[in-house]
Amino acid sequence: MPDGSALDDDVAARARAWHHAVQDSVCDVIEPWAHGTVVRAPRYPTYWDFNAVRVEEDPKLSAEALVAFADEALAGLAHRRVDLEFPAPEPLREGFGTLGWMTYRLVWMRHEGPAPSGPAITVEQVPHGAVDHLRLAWHGEDFPGHDMGDHLVHAHEVARLRGAKVLAVLENGTPVAFAQSSSDGRSTEIEAVYVGRDHRGKGLGTALTRAAITGAGDVEDLWIVADDEGRPKHLYGRLGFRPAWTSVQALRLP
């Protein structure tokens, strides 16, 4: 029987494979390079998740050298994104930060335990576009002053491509919080959970996440991604998710 470390390694590998499979399902360009893969979706140039340089092993390069490579690999795009997927990338993260890039340490979490019961809050499935006002609000919080451009149009197309399902809590017929998930039939990812600023602290995020867990059904893996340094990770932990794999995302805004 494998020991705990072997099990952890297997789950981490599955999380990483899932992330790559999601990108590969949308991207038209998937090109290996010396230390990973360049993925691009020319149809969706404002969708940063699908236009990125994946650094899948320690490149033994400086942040400046990786920026130069990203400038070449992602030429023609307004943004730059580099994903550091190897262990202990913190020195490179600091280098990107010094160069003015935004950096995040993300944690992929796998659902492994039952979620505790909570207050009864009605959650409904809604069309993808019904929560566009919430997507705009979320973007404004994360990137103040940055125009989304055509991103919502691209997000709708990707959601249709991946068969995304959107759940929402409504107030007077208008969504005030939502969760989105996508599945390949074997695994599911809860891709987003957002509660409008005026409706936080009422358990809506918990109710949406619980409903998304239930809606996923019996799948091999149920994933959710969180900022490893943020509060939602602890909420997801209370709902039965456990850390599986971390990476660092470096982003230069348009």
N, C-alpha and C positions, 0 to 999 in steps of 0.2 A: 504494500500500500504506500503511495507517495507521501512524503512528509509535508508539513505545512508550507515549507519554502517552495517545494515543487508545485504544490497547488496554487500558491500565490503567483508563481511565474507563469503557470498555465492560464490563469485568469487575466493576468496583465497582457499576455500575448493575444488572448481573445479580444480584449478591449482595443488593443492597438489594431488588430486585424479588422475589427468592426469599423473603426474610424477610417481606415484606408479604404475599405469596401464602400463606405458611404461616398467618399470623394470619388472613387473610381466609377461609381454608378452614374455620376453627373458629368464628370470631366471628359472632354474629347481628347485632350492632350495629356498623356501620362508618360513622362520621359525619365528614365534613370539618369542619374549623374553620379559622380564619384562617391558621394556620401549619402545618397538617398534618392529622392524622386521629386521631379517638378510636375505639379498638376495644374492644368488650366482648363477653364470652360469659357472659350471665347464668346459664347452666346450670352454669358452672364458676367460681364467684366466687373460689375460692382459687387458681386457676391464673393467676399473675401475668403470664405471657407473653401471655395473651389478654385482659387487662383493663388497658389502658395508654393513655396519651396520647403519640402520636407527634408530635414537633416536627421537621418535615421541612425547615424553612428557618429561618435566624436570625430569631427573633421580635423582637429588639430589646426584650426584656422582662427584668425582673429575675427571679431565682429565686423571690422572694416572690410575684410576679405569676403565675408559672407554677404555684406551689403552690396559689394561690387558684383558678386555673382547673381544676387537677386535682381539687381538693376538690369542685368543682361537677360536672365531667364524670364523675367516678368515684364520685359520691355513692351511698351504700348498700353500698359495698365496705369491707372492713376495712383493706385496704392502699391505698397510692398508688404508681403507677409512671409515670415520665416518661422517654421515650426521646429523647435529643438526637441527631438524625441529620444535622446540618449540619456543615460543616468548622469546626475550631477552637472546640469548645464548652467549652474548659477554664475560662474565667471563670465560666460558669454552673455548671459542675461544682463549682467551689469554693464557689459560693453555696449549692448544695444541701447540700454537706458542712457548711457553717457552720450550716445549719438542722437538722442532725442526721440527714440522709438518708444511706443507704449509696449509694456510687457506684462504678461499674465502667466501665472502658473495654474494650469488647469488639472483637475483630477476627474478621471472617469470612475464612476462608482457603479457597482453591480448590486442589484436587489437580491438579498440573501435571507431576509427575515420578514416576518409578518409586520405589517404596519399597525400601530395601535388604533383603537377606535377614536372617533372625534365627533364634534358637533355635526348635526345634519344640515348640510348646505347643498342646495340644489345645483347640480352641474349639468350642462346641456352641451350636446355636440352642435357646432355652428359651422357655417362656411368659412373657408380660409380668410376671405376678405372682410369678414365681419369684425375682425379685431385689428384692422389696419391702424385705427387711431391709437390703439395700445402699443403697437409696434413702433409707431412714430414717437410716442411718449418715451418708450424704453430707449430708443436710439438717442433721443435728446438728452436723457440722463447720462448715458454712457459716453456720448460724443457731443458735448454742447457746442452749438453753432455749426455743426457739420450737416450739410444737405445730403439726404439719402439718395437724391437723384432718381434713377430708374430702379433702385433696389427692390421696392415693393413689387413691381412688375416681375422682376426676375425671381423674387421669393415665391410668388404665386405659381410661376411655371415650374420651379423646382419642387414645390409642394405637390403639384399634380403629378409630376414625374415619379415622385417617391410615394405617392398615395398617403400623404400626411393627413392626420386626423386632428382636429382642433376642438378642444373642450373649453367651455367658458362659464363663468358665473355672471348672470345678468341682473341688472337693476333697472326696473321700468323698461325692460326690453332691450337695454343696451349693455353689451359686455363691459365689465369693469375689471376682469381678470381672465387670463387664459393659460392653457397649456397645450403644447403641440407635440405629437409623437409620430414616428414613422417606423415601419417594420418590413422585414424581408420574409416574414412567415416563420422564421426560426428565432430571430432576435428582434428586439424592439429598443428604440432609444426615445426617451422623453427629451425632446430637443429644446424645449423652452417652457419656462413657468414664469409668468409675470403678473403682478398685481398692481393696479393703478395706485398712484401715490396717496389718494384720498381714501383708499379702502384697505390699507395695510393694518396689520395687527388684529384682524378679525378672523383669522384662520382660513382665509380663502386660498392661499397658496398651498396649505396642507391639504385642504379638501380637493383641490385640483390635482395635486400629485397623487393622492390616494385614488382618485377616480381614474387617473391615467394608468396606475399600477393595475387596478382591477380590469380596465379595458384591454390591457396587453394580453391577458389570458395566460395560458400555459406555454411560455416560450423558454428556450434554453437559457438565454441571457436577456436581462432587462437592464439597460444602461441609463444613466443620467450624468451630465457633465456639470461641474461647478467650479467656481474660482476656489482654488485650494486655500486661499487666504481670506475668503469671505464667509459671511454668515450662513448662506443657504446650504453649504456643505453640512452643517450641523443639523439643520432641519431634515435633510435627506437621510442623515444618519439615524435620526429618531424614527424615520419611516422604513427602516430596514435596509438601506443602501450602505455598502462598505467600499472603501477606496480600493481600486484595482490597479490603476496606472496613471502616472502624471507626465505632463509635458509642459514646455514653456512656449508660449506664442508671442512672437515679436511682430509688431504692426507699425507701419508708417502710414499715417492717414494721407489721403489725397491732398 
